[in-house]
């Protein structure tokens, strides 16, 4: 039941929270794609390409942060816009 309420609330969002939600999801996907490309470039070589591995891990953490922003920012923005 709770999940249905979340979907109904998302369907009634205004344009600004939808914009933020979509852009955060796009940023998350872009960071994960860059992470994948860096892991392909790393190719398991610990001596020559360890910096690629470290950068891929950092981009993965940033993607998680962008996804967290996609979950937290739009409802807060929606509540802020309704309070005006």
C-alpha positions in Angstrom: 0.0 0.0 0.0 2.8 2.4 0.8 4.4 2.0 -2.6 1.2 2.8 -4.3 1.0 6.1 -2.4 4.5 7.0 -3.5 3.6 6.4 -7.1 0.5 8.5 -6.8 2.4 11.3 -5.2 5.0 11.2 -7.9 2.3 11.3 -10.6 1.0 14.6 -9.1 4.4 16.4 -8.9 4.8 19.8 -10.4 7.2 20.5 -13.2 10.1 21.8 -11.1 10.4 18.6 -9.0 10.0 16.4 -12.1 12.8 18.3 -13.7 15.1 17.8 -10.7 14.2 14.2 -10.5 14.9 13.5 -14.2 18.2 15.4 -14.1 19.4 13.6 -11.0 18.6 10.3 -12.7 20.4 11.3 -15.9 23.4 12.4 -13.8 23.4 9.0 -12.0 23.3 7.1 -15.3 26.0 9.2 -16.9 28.3 8.7 -13.9 27.7 5.0 -14.0 28.4 4.9 -17.7 31.7 6.7 -17.1 32.5 4.3 -14.3 31.9 1.3 -16.6 34.2 2.8 -19.2 36.9 3.4 -16.7 36.6 -0.2 -15.4 36.9 -1.4 -19.0 40.0 0.8 -19.4 41.4 -0.5 -16.1 41.4 -4.1 -17.4 42.5 -5.5 -14.0 46.0 -4.1 -14.3 47.0 -3.1 -10.7 50.3 -1.5 -11.6 49.5 0.6 -14.7 45.8 1.3 -14.3 45.0 1.5 -10.6 44.1 5.2 -10.9 41.4 4.2 -13.3 40.0 1.8 -10.7 40.1 4.5 -8.0 38.4 7.0 -10.2 35.7 4.4 -11.1 35.0 3.8 -7.4 34.8 7.5 -6.8 32.3 7.9 -9.7 30.3 5.1 -8.4 30.0 6.8 -5.0 29.0 10.1 -6.8 26.3 8.2 -8.7 24.9 6.9 -5.4 24.9 10.5 -4.1 23.0 11.7 -7.2 20.5 8.9 -6.8 20.0 9.9 -3.1 19.5 13.5 -4.4 16.8 12.2 -6.8 15.0 10.6 -3.9 15.3 13.4 -1.4 15.2 16.7 -3.2 12.0 16.5 -5.3 9.6 15.8 -2.3 11.3 18.6 -0.4 10.9 20.9 -3.4 7.3 19.8 -3.8 6.5 20.6 -0.2 8.2 23.9 -0.5 6.3 24.9 -3.6 3.0 23.9 -2.0 3.7 26.0 1.1 4.1 29.2 -0.9 
